[in-house]
Amino acid sequence: MSWISFGIFLLGLASAVGQIPGGWTETQVIDEYTRQIVFSVKNDILQTLSANGIPVHEFVPLLSRSRAATGSFHLVKIRIGYGRYIHVEIYRHFSGTPTRLEAIQVGHTKTSPLESFRSW
């Protein structure tokens, strides 16, 4: 198989599963696996928001996207109360090392698209 054929095969496989290698998946309703990842860094999220004077009245993860690299990155929309939403990015290495909060973006609404906000 030539490299070109192999590349076309990978792109076809990626489209069949809804993700281009290294790219973000489509936005979807959060699943239990991702919910557990979010709650594993909930205290870090709350501490960061509190340190920046942002009150949290509820903590409800709603939507997510993910991408694979040397682990998995998860981009998540979370409702924090009174019509306010945040987007967070979380990293989980395949080796099982501790999951970590990468970034938080505030000022979102229910309809804000869930898009990566960090430059790579």
C-alpha positions as CSV (number, residue, x, y, z in Angstrom):
1,M,0.0,0.0,0.0
2,S,1.4,3.4,-0.9
3,W,1.6,6.3,1.6
4,I,-1.1,8.1,-0.4
5,S,-3.4,5.1,-0.2
6,F,-2.7,4.8,3.5
7,G,-3.5,8.4,4.1
8,I,-6.8,8.2,2.2
9,F,-7.6,5.1,4.3
10,L,-6.9,7.0,7.5
11,L,-9.1,9.9,6.5
12,G,-11.9,7.5,5.5
13,L,-11.6,5.7,8.8
14,A,-11.6,9.0,10.7
15,S,-14.7,10.2,8.9
16,A,-16.4,6.9,9.8
17,V,-15.8,7.5,13.5
18,G,-16.4,11.3,13.3
19,Q,-12.9,12.5,14.0
20,I,-9.9,13.4,11.9
21,P,-6.7,12.2,13.7
22,G,-5.6,15.1,16.0
23,G,-8.8,17.0,15.3
24,W,-11.8,17.7,17.5
25,T,-14.9,15.5,17.5
26,E,-18.3,17.0,16.8
27,T,-20.0,18.6,19.8
28,Q,-22.1,16.1,21.7
29,V,-24.1,15.7,24.9
30,I,-21.7,14.8,27.6
31,D,-21.4,11.1,28.4
32,E,-20.7,9.4,31.7
33,Y,-16.9,8.9,30.9
34,T,-16.4,12.6,30.2
35,R,-18.5,13.6,33.2
36,Q,-16.2,11.6,35.4
37,I,-13.2,13.3,33.9
38,V,-14.8,16.7,34.5
39,F,-15.6,15.9,38.2
40,S,-12.0,14.7,38.7
41,V,-10.9,18.3,38.2
42,K,-14.0,20.1,39.6
43,N,-12.1,21.4,42.7
44,D,-9.4,22.9,40.4
45,I,-12.1,24.6,38.3
46,L,-14.0,26.0,41.4
47,Q,-10.7,27.3,42.9
48,T,-9.7,29.0,39.7
49,L,-13.1,30.6,39.3
50,S,-13.2,31.7,43.0
51,A,-9.7,33.2,42.8
52,N,-11.0,35.3,39.9
53,G,-14.2,36.4,41.7
54,I,-16.6,34.3,39.7
55,P,-19.3,32.8,41.8
56,V,-20.6,29.3,41.0
57,H,-24.2,28.5,41.9
58,E,-24.4,25.2,40.1
59,F,-22.0,22.9,38.3
60,V,-23.6,21.1,35.4
61,P,-21.4,19.7,32.5
62,L,-23.6,19.7,29.4
63,L,-21.6,19.3,26.1
64,S,-18.2,18.1,25.1
65,R,-15.7,17.6,22.3
66,S,-12.5,15.6,22.4
67,R,-9.3,15.0,20.5
68,A,-6.6,12.5,20.8
69,A,-2.9,13.3,21.1
70,T,-0.5,11.7,23.7
71,G,-3.7,11.4,25.7
72,S,-7.1,12.9,25.3
73,F,-8.1,16.5,25.5
74,H,-11.7,17.3,26.5
75,L,-13.4,20.6,25.8
76,V,-16.5,20.9,28.0
77,K,-19.4,23.4,28.4
78,I,-20.5,23.8,32.0
79,R,-23.4,25.7,33.3
80,I,-22.5,27.6,36.5
81,G,-25.8,29.3,37.3
82,Y,-27.9,32.3,36.4
83,G,-27.5,31.8,32.7
84,R,-23.7,31.7,32.9
85,Y,-21.6,29.1,31.2
86,I,-17.9,28.4,31.0
87,H,-15.8,26.3,28.7
88,V,-13.0,24.2,30.1
89,E,-10.2,22.2,28.6
90,I,-9.0,19.1,30.4
91,Y,-6.1,16.8,29.6
92,R,-5.9,13.1,30.5
93,H,-2.7,11.2,29.5
94,F,-3.1,7.6,28.2
95,S,-0.6,6.4,30.9
96,G,-3.1,7.2,33.6
97,T,-1.1,10.1,35.2
98,P,-3.3,12.6,36.9
99,T,-5.9,14.4,34.8
100,R,-5.3,18.1,34.7
101,L,-7.2,21.3,34.0
102,E,-5.6,23.0,31.1
103,A,-7.7,26.2,30.6
104,I,-11.0,27.9,31.5
105,Q,-12.8,30.4,29.4
106,V,-15.7,32.4,31.0
107,G,-18.4,34.6,29.5
108,H,-20.2,32.0,27.5
109,T,-23.9,31.5,26.9
110,K,-26.1,28.5,26.3
111,T,-25.7,28.9,22.6
112,S,-22.0,29.8,22.4
113,P,-20.3,27.2,20.1
114,L,-17.9,24.9,21.9
115,E,-14.7,25.6,20.1
116,S,-11.1,25.3,21.1
117,F,-9.8,28.6,22.5
118,R,-6.1,27.8,23.0
119,S,-3.6,28.2,20.2
120,W,-1.5,25.1,19.4
